[in-house]
Amino acid sequence: SNTACWALHLLATSQPQQERCRAEVDRAFESAEAKSEAAGTSASPTRLSLGELESSCPLLLGCVYEALRLFPTVPTTPHIAPRGAQLHGLPIPEGCPVSPNKVALGLDPNLFSHPHAFDPERYARGEHG
């Protein structure tokens, strides 16, 4: 997928983040293996569900979110304004086409501090834009 390629590129060009992400994933698998062995259900190789990976690897999840923020797969999402829609307090006529620009939003310094930086930890800090 496009997002996976960008996430791998971002990690490949950021050695410290790559090392920390690798260590996080290694710890998650080591923990899963230890639980599996303790339960007597050791299987090789150990597998983690997506939910387990999300809960045990916040940095990895942040890398995916950063790839989507910096390089959105769908840069705009057209909508039709419903009745009563407003933007910054200004009315938008019902039925008017609106299309938020995700590239511009992802790089907006009012929404993201240091918007051009690859910072997967911003999501763990609650910085979702």
N, C-alpha and C positions, 0 to 999 in steps of 0.2 A: 504494500500500500504506500501511497505518497507520504502519509504521516510517518510511517515507520522508517522510510528512507530519510526523511528530514531529521527525525529524532536520532537516528544513527549518525548522520552527518554532523549534527550539533554535538553529539557526544564525542565523535572522532576528532573534532576540532577544539574540544575543551578537555584536556587531559585530567585536570583535577576532578571535574564533574564525572568523567568517565570512571575514574578509579573509585570514587565514592559510590556511584551507582552500581558498579560491579560488586563492591563489598556488600552493599545492601542486598542485592539479589543472592549473593553467596550465603549470607546470613539467613535469608528467608528459606533457602533450600536446606541448609544445615539444620535449621529448626524443624522443618517438616520431616526430614529424615529421622531426627531424634524422636519426634512424636510417633512416627511410624514404627520405629524399632521398639519403643517403649510399649506400644500397643500390640506388638508381635505381628504386625502386618507389613513388615519391611518388603518393599517392592523396589526394583531397580529398573529404570531410573525413577526417582521421586517426581511426582507431578504436583503442581499447585493449580488450584482453580483460579479463575480470573478474580474472584472476590478475595481469595487469600493473597494473591499477588498485589491487589490494590491496597489491602489493609496493611501488608507487611513491607511494601516498597513505595512509600510516598515520594521519594526522589525519582524513581522510575516513572511513576504516574505524572509527576511534574514535568519530566522530559517530554512526555507525549503532549501534555497541555501546552508547553512552550512551543513545540513544533507546530501545533495547530494555531497558536496565537501568531507566530512569526510567519508561517507559510500555510494559511488556511486552504483546505482542499476545495471549499466552496467560498470564494471571496465575497459574494453578495447573495442575499436571500430575499428575493422579491416578495412583497406582501401587498395586500390591498388594505388601506386604512379603514378601520371600522368607524362607526358613528362615535363621535366624542373623542377621537384621537387627538393627542397634543404632542408637540415637541418643543421643549423648553418654554412651555406655557402658551405656545402659539397653536391655534387650531389647525388641524389637517382635515381637509374636506373628505367626507365619507366617500369611499370608492377610489380615492387618489392612490396611484401606485407609489409605494415607498420601497427603497432598497438599501438597507444599511450596508456600509462598506466595511467588511470585517478586517481588511488589511489596515485601513485607516484607524479603526477602533483599536486594533492590537498594537499599533505603534503610537497611540495617543499618550503623551506624557501626563495628561490629566487623569488618565485611567491606570497607567503603569509607570512606576518609577523606573528610570533607565530603560525605556521601551525597546531599544535596539539590542540590549544585552540578553544573552542566554542565561536565564536565572530560574532553573526549575524549582528552586526552593521558595519562590514567591508564593506559590499556591499553599504550601504548608504554613506560611505566615498569614494566610487569609487574603492575599492580594489577588483577587479574581477579576479586577477591572470594573 
